[in-house]
């Protein structure tokens, strides 16, 4: 993986402090300790700050006993601190990111329960979070696939997950990216691997995935994903070189050479293929009234075109990166 793992367990002290199991019944939110023990999740990767969907935050590291399953404070006591945070957020004050532990697709609050509760009451769909991911080590197929998927994402710098259902297959995609990197480097000089991966994703992977998804071919293969079919088709067309007929004319849309396919998609004029056009990244510097900064921040990250939003100090308040095609 791109990030280094540490054998030091940052949660050992927390584990000792909060070792109690989740209370019986379903009236409390899940306890982090139980999920960590179940997945044997002790090695970690710092993921930095990003926006996390509210519905992916399912539990707490140490305060699961204070909230019910809907993150409502037990006993109905709200407290001055929560009311203060609510008032500040209503005024548009930007709050510090909450701190989360991630185990696979679930997040647990380490610090910021009141900020999360306030954001939930105000109808936020995402919240700015500092994330420490703990990687599962329980010997299951699901975990092995998750770790392979995470390693591929870290190597390539891609933010979107590619869902393969068989182990040991991501090396085919890495081979495609390396070949595409060499192709791009011929014309423009040495191209960074992550930049080549981003270009491969937008101009090769996405167009073929769109074709496969639109063909409904995946419905003929039980328990397989569009990504599985992308792998199968692309490997046979471009790596093995064997001609395959898929019964719905997909093979006729895909040249035997990967770069020829890319060029064909880049020049495609049909409106039904918006994902096949080359992307352009645009940066905007924005000054905003502090009272409305959080609301503006949340609305920006909700836009599909916006890839990154950064709150900064100084003469510029927000830096926005969005992508157009």
C-alpha positions, -999 to +999 in steps of 0.1 A: +000+000+000+010+036-005+007+042+032+030+026+057+016+004+084+028+006+120+029-023+143+022+001+172-014-003+182-028+033+189-059+018+204-044-004+231-051+022+258-085+028+245-091-009+243-083-012+280-105+018+289-135+008+268-134-030+269-170-034+279-192-052+254-222-035+239-252-036+262-278-062+255-307-054+232-307-030+202-312+003+221-276+014+219-253+023+191-226-003+182-194-003+203-161+002+185-144-024+207-166-052+196-162-045+159-124-042+163-122-075+181-144-092+156-123-080+126-089-082+144-084-047+131-052-033+147-029-022+119-038+013+108-035+038+080-040+076+085-065+087+058-065+125+066-095+147+064-124+141+041-162+142+040-179+111+054-216+103+048-236+106+080-253+073+075-219+055+074-211+066+110-226+038+130-211+037+164-188+052+191-154+043+205-163+049+241-197+066+245-220+040+229-238+038+263-248+075+261-268+072+229-296+051+216-295+033+182-305+066+164-277+086+182-303+103+204-290+112+239-305+088+264-327+104+290-335+133+267-309+155+282-294+178+256-270+199+277-255+234+272-226+221+250-249+206+224-271+238+223-240+260+219-227+239+190-261+239+173-263+277+176-228+282+162-235+259+133-268+277+125-247+309+123-225+292+097-194+287+119-171+261+105-165+234+131-133+214+135-135+179+119-147+151+141-123+122+147-134+088+133-121+052+134-129+033+102-133-004+100-142-014+064-173+006+055-183+016+090-171+046+110-170+050+148-167+084+166-136+089+187-141+127+193-169+150+182-201+133+194-218+166+200-207+180+166-221+149+149-253+151+168-258+187+159-250+180+123-276+152+123-302+175+138-295+202+112-300+176+084-264+173+072-258+144+049-220+145+053-195+157+079-159+167+078-138+141+095-103+131+104-100+094+097-078+066+110-086+034+092-080+001+110-075-028+086-093-061+091-072-092+095-098-119+101-092-146+076-124-143+054-129-139+017-146-106+022-117-092+041-091-105+017-110-088-012-113-056+009-076-055+015-068-061-022-092-034-032-078-010-006-042-017-017-051-011-053-068+022-045-038+033-024-013+025-051-032+042-078-045+072-059-080+065-072-109+076-050-135+053-065-135+016-055-134-012-082-154-042-069-139-075-080-152-107-065-122-130-072-089-128-054-056-119-071-070-101-101-060-065-095-026-072-111-043-072-145-056-037-139-022-026-126-007-040-158-031-019-179-022+012-160+015+006-165+011+001-202-010+032-204+016+051-184+043+040-210+020+051-238+014+085-224+051+090-216+061+085-252+045+118-262+048+140-232+078+127-213+077+107-180+041+106-167+035+100-130+019+066-122-011+082-103-018+106-132-017+077-156-041+058-134-065+087-133-064+090-171-068+052-175-098+053-151-116+081-170-107+073-206-105+035-206-121+019-176-152+042-173-161+041-210-160+003-211-178+000-178-205+023-191-209+001-222-211-031-201-236-015-176-258-002-205-258-036-221-273-053-190-248-081-196-242-083-158-277-097-153-266-129-171-238-135-146-251-143-110-231-127-082-208-108-106-202-071-109-198-047-138-161-045-127-158-083-129-171-082-165-147-053-173-118-074-161-129-105-181-136-086-213-105-063-212-081-091-203-094-113-232-095-084-257-062-067-248-040-090-228-048-126-240-058-114-274-086-140-278-117-130-296-149-134-276-185-129-286-208-118-258-241-122-277-251-086-276-225-070-299-203-056-271-173-073-287-178-052-319-175-020-299-141-029-284-110-029-306-083-054-298-059-026-288-065-008-255-052+026-267-072+023-299-103+018-278-093+049-257-089+070-288-122+058-302-140+068-269-123+102-267-135+110-302-170+097-296-196+124-302-228+107-289-244+123-259-249+089-242-212+086-235-204+117-212-180+096-192-159+089-223-147+125-228-115+138-214-118+156-181-106+191-173-098+201-137-107+236-126-097+253-093-117+282-078-107+304-049-136+316-029-141+342-001-172+336+020-189+351+051-179+329+080-215+326+091-223+306+060-190+288+054-202+254+067-234+255+046-215+265+015-189+238+022-216+211+025-234+222-007-202+222-027-192+187-017-226+174-026-221+184-063-209+155-085-185+177-103-167+188-072-138+165-063-121+184-035-130+213-011-105+227+012-111+253+040-080+274+045-070+304+067-059+337+052-073+359+025-088+329+007-115+310+027-122+280+004-104+263-024-126+242-048-115+216-073-141+205-098-140+185-130-158+191-163-157+170-195 
